[in-house]
Amino acid sequence: MKLWLVPCFLMLRAAGFAQSTVSGIVFDKNSSARIARVGVKNLTSGKSVYNSLKGEFSIDAKVGDKLAFSQPEHFSDTISVKDFEPLAVYLKPVAIQLMEVTIKGKNLSPDKQLENTKREYNKLYGPSNNPDLLNLGPGGVGLSIDALYNMFSRSGRNAEKLRGIIDAEYKQKVIDYRFNKAFVQGITHLEEPKLTDFMQKYRPGYYLVTTAGDYEFISYIRNNLKRYLRRPRAYEVPPLPEIKLDVN
């Protein structure tokens, strides 16, 4: 080997082991949104940094180094540096976040709607249960109170029936508020018309909706999804028998 080639060979070899900068962006695996406050550590060199509020990071590394990514609300992940192209890192969230739901036509929770309804119909919910003082106001829960009042205004017992109807609809609104299409689709990934079919067949009860934590409620949906995928036609109402009329 010629002597002048030795320095060139050593320089090329040193360049192969020289550290460079690896950059990239960290995303949420479910929503594809950028994640901030992610710790990025080069496990080979021990150097660590945090990414920016835009989810971007930059850290010294070389090919073969291992980078660990950690964030309190997501599972950690480790990748190996193969080249110096920008990285797109996806971290899986620890728990699925419940989506905020807005009821069409109202920005009120079911509890707030019921509170407004009780205030509008305070005599109905009060000790006198006097239906003569019922007035339909803007805080109603969506029932046609005028029509119901005409049906049930004959006695205090009928006023009690009206109150029962309002309370029953409140419970259904509570179920709809939590068991909504956006949330269920985010867990099941079902598309229409299967999404509506699944939600109708496996609609939870009021007690489960109001007592189950996030983990328990999500598990309920996932377990029923497995049943639905195994037997999608279960719980279907059989078609009515065809009746032929003899017109002779």
C-alpha positions as CSV (number, residue, x, y, z in Angstrom):
1,M,0.0,0.0,0.0
2,K,1.3,3.4,-0.9
3,L,2.1,5.5,2.2
4,W,0.0,8.5,1.0
5,L,-3.1,6.3,1.0
6,V,-2.8,5.5,4.7
7,P,-3.9,8.9,6.0
8,C,-6.8,9.0,3.6
9,F,-8.0,5.6,4.8
10,L,-7.7,6.6,8.4
11,M,-9.7,9.8,7.7
12,L,-12.5,7.9,6.0
13,R,-12.7,5.4,8.8
14,A,-12.8,8.1,11.4
15,A,-15.5,9.9,9.5
16,G,-17.6,6.7,9.6
17,F,-17.5,6.8,13.4
18,A,-17.9,10.5,13.8
19,Q,-21.0,11.8,15.4
20,S,-23.5,13.8,13.5
21,T,-27.0,15.2,14.2
22,V,-30.2,13.2,14.1
23,S,-33.4,15.2,13.9
24,G,-37.1,14.4,13.6
25,I,-40.6,14.8,14.9
26,V,-42.5,12.8,17.6
27,F,-46.2,12.0,16.9
28,D,-49.1,10.4,18.8
29,K,-49.6,7.0,17.2
30,N,-53.4,7.2,17.4
31,S,-54.2,10.8,16.5
32,S,-51.0,11.6,14.5
33,A,-50.8,14.9,16.5
34,R,-47.4,16.2,17.4
35,I,-46.3,15.5,21.0
36,A,-44.3,17.9,23.2
37,R,-42.3,17.2,26.4
38,V,-40.7,14.1,25.0
39,G,-37.4,13.0,26.5
40,V,-34.9,11.8,23.8
41,K,-31.8,9.9,25.1
42,N,-28.9,8.5,23.2
43,L,-28.4,5.2,25.1
44,T,-25.0,4.8,23.5
45,S,-23.5,8.1,24.4
46,G,-25.7,9.0,27.4
47,K,-26.6,12.4,25.9
48,S,-30.3,13.5,26.4
49,V,-32.5,16.3,25.2
50,Y,-36.2,17.3,25.2
51,N,-38.1,18.0,22.0
52,S,-39.7,21.4,21.3
53,L,-43.4,22.4,21.7
54,K,-43.7,21.6,18.0
55,G,-42.7,18.0,18.6
56,E,-39.3,18.5,16.9
57,F,-36.0,17.2,18.3
58,S,-32.3,17.2,17.4
59,I,-29.6,15.1,19.1
60,D,-26.0,14.1,18.4
61,A,-25.7,10.5,17.3
62,K,-24.0,8.2,14.9
63,V,-25.1,5.2,12.9
64,G,-25.8,2.3,15.2
65,D,-26.7,4.4,18.2
66,K,-29.9,3.6,20.0
67,L,-32.3,6.5,20.8
68,A,-34.9,6.1,23.6
69,F,-38.1,8.3,23.5
70,S,-40.2,8.7,26.7
71,Q,-43.2,10.8,27.7
72,P,-45.4,10.4,30.8
73,E,-48.7,10.0,28.8
74,H,-47.2,7.6,26.2
75,F,-45.4,4.3,26.1
76,S,-41.6,4.6,25.6
77,D,-40.0,3.4,22.5
78,T,-36.4,2.8,21.3
79,I,-35.0,3.0,17.7
80,S,-31.6,2.4,16.1
81,V,-30.0,5.1,14.0
82,K,-29.6,3.7,10.5
83,D,-28.8,7.0,8.6
84,F,-29.2,10.7,9.1
85,E,-32.5,11.2,7.4
86,P,-35.2,13.0,9.5
87,L,-37.1,10.6,11.7
88,A,-40.9,10.3,12.3
89,V,-41.3,8.7,15.7
90,Y,-44.8,7.5,16.8
91,L,-45.5,6.8,20.5
92,K,-48.6,4.9,21.6
93,P,-50.7,6.7,24.2
94,V,-51.0,5.0,27.6
95,A,-54.8,5.5,27.7
96,I,-57.3,6.6,25.0
97,Q,-58.5,10.1,25.8
98,L,-62.2,10.6,25.9
99,M,-63.3,13.1,23.3
100,E,-65.2,16.2,24.3
101,V,-68.7,16.0,23.0
102,T,-71.0,18.8,22.0
103,I,-74.7,18.0,21.9
104,K,-76.2,19.3,18.6
105,G,-78.1,22.5,19.3
106,K,-76.8,22.8,22.9
107,N,-73.4,23.2,24.5
108,L,-74.7,21.8,27.8
109,S,-74.1,18.5,29.5
110,P,-77.1,16.3,30.4
111,D,-76.8,17.4,34.0
112,K,-76.9,21.1,33.1
113,Q,-79.9,20.5,30.8
114,L,-81.8,18.7,33.6
115,E,-80.9,21.5,36.0
116,N,-82.4,24.0,33.6
117,T,-85.4,21.8,33.1
118,K,-86.0,21.6,36.8
119,R,-85.7,25.3,37.2
120,E,-88.2,25.9,34.3
121,Y,-90.6,23.4,35.8
122,N,-89.9,24.0,39.5
123,K,-93.5,23.4,40.5
124,L,-93.5,20.1,38.8
125,Y,-90.4,19.1,40.8
126,G,-91.4,20.9,43.9
127,P,-93.7,19.5,46.7
128,S,-96.9,20.9,45.3
129,N,-96.5,19.2,41.8
130,N,-98.9,21.8,40.4
131,P,-99.0,21.3,36.6
132,D,-100.9,24.6,36.0
133,L,-97.6,26.5,36.4
134,L,-95.7,24.6,33.7
135,N,-94.2,26.8,31.1
136,L,-92.0,25.8,28.2
137,G,-88.7,27.7,28.2
138,P,-85.4,27.6,26.3
139,G,-83.8,25.4,28.8
140,G,-86.0,22.4,28.1
141,V,-84.6,18.9,27.4
142,G,-86.1,18.5,24.0
143,L,-89.5,17.1,24.9
144,S,-92.7,18.6,23.5
145,I,-93.9,19.7,26.9
146,D,-97.0,21.3,25.6
147,A,-98.2,18.1,24.1
148,L,-97.3,16.1,27.2
149,Y,-99.0,18.6,29.4
150,N,-102.2,18.3,27.5
151,M,-102.1,14.6,27.9
152,F,-101.1,14.4,31.6
153,S,-102.5,17.6,33.3
154,R,-105.6,15.9,34.8
155,S,-104.1,15.1,38.2
156,G,-101.0,15.1,40.3
157,R,-100.5,11.5,39.4
158,N,-100.3,12.5,35.7
159,A,-97.8,15.2,36.6
160,E,-95.7,12.5,38.2
161,K,-95.8,10.6,34.9
162,L,-94.5,13.7,33.1
163,R,-91.7,14.0,35.6
164,G,-90.9,10.3,35.0
165,I,-90.7,10.9,31.2
166,I,-88.3,13.9,31.7
167,D,-86.1,11.9,34.0
168,A,-86.1,8.9,31.6
169,E,-85.0,11.1,28.7
170,Y,-82.3,12.7,30.9
171,K,-80.8,9.2,31.5
172,Q,-80.8,8.5,27.7
173,K,-79.0,11.8,27.1
174,V,-76.4,10.8,29.7
175,I,-75.8,7.6,27.8
176,D,-75.6,9.5,24.4
177,Y,-73.2,12.0,25.9
178,R,-70.6,9.4,26.8
179,F,-71.4,6.6,24.3
180,N,-71.2,8.9,21.2
181,K,-70.3,8.0,17.6
182,A,-67.0,9.9,17.6
183,F,-65.8,8.2,20.8
184,V,-67.0,4.7,19.8
185,Q,-65.5,5.0,16.3
186,G,-62.2,6.0,17.7
187,I,-62.1,2.7,19.6
188,T,-63.7,0.3,17.2
189,H,-62.7,1.9,13.8
190,L,-66.1,0.8,12.5
191,E,-67.6,2.7,9.6
192,E,-71.2,3.3,8.7
193,P,-73.6,1.4,8.7
194,K,-71.8,-1.0,11.0
195,L,-71.0,1.7,13.5
196,T,-74.7,2.6,14.0
197,D,-75.6,-1.1,14.0
198,F,-73.0,-1.9,16.7
199,M,-74.0,1.0,18.9
200,Q,-77.7,0.0,18.7
201,K,-77.0,-3.6,19.6
202,Y,-74.5,-3.0,22.4
203,R,-75.8,0.3,23.9
204,P,-74.7,0.4,27.6
205,G,-77.1,1.0,30.4
206,Y,-77.3,4.2,32.6
207,Y,-75.6,2.5,35.6
208,L,-72.6,1.4,33.6
209,V,-72.2,4.8,31.9
210,T,-72.3,6.7,35.3
211,T,-70.1,4.3,37.3
212,A,-67.5,2.9,35.0
213,G,-64.1,4.5,34.8
214,D,-62.4,5.2,31.4
215,Y,-60.5,1.9,31.4
216,E,-63.6,-0.2,32.3
217,F,-65.8,1.6,29.8
218,I,-63.3,1.2,26.9
219,S,-62.9,-2.5,27.8
220,Y,-66.7,-2.9,27.7
221,I,-66.7,-1.5,24.1
222,R,-63.8,-3.6,23.0
223,N,-65.2,-6.8,24.4
224,N,-68.5,-6.2,22.7
225,L,-66.7,-5.4,19.5
226,K,-65.2,-8.9,19.5
227,R,-68.7,-10.4,20.0
228,Y,-70.1,-8.2,17.2
229,L,-67.3,-9.1,14.8
230,R,-67.9,-12.8,15.5
231,R,-71.7,-12.6,15.1
232,P,-72.6,-9.3,13.4
233,R,-76.2,-10.5,12.8
234,A,-76.8,-11.3,16.5
235,Y,-79.7,-9.5,18.2
236,E,-81.3,-8.7,14.9
237,V,-85.1,-8.7,14.8
238,P,-86.4,-11.3,12.4
239,P,-88.3,-9.9,9.4
240,L,-92.1,-9.9,9.7
241,P,-93.7,-12.9,7.9
242,E,-95.2,-12.1,4.6
243,I,-99.0,-12.1,4.8
244,K,-100.9,-12.7,1.6
245,L,-104.4,-11.4,1.6
246,D,-107.1,-13.2,-0.3
247,V,-108.9,-10.5,-2.3
248,N,-111.3,-12.9,-4.0
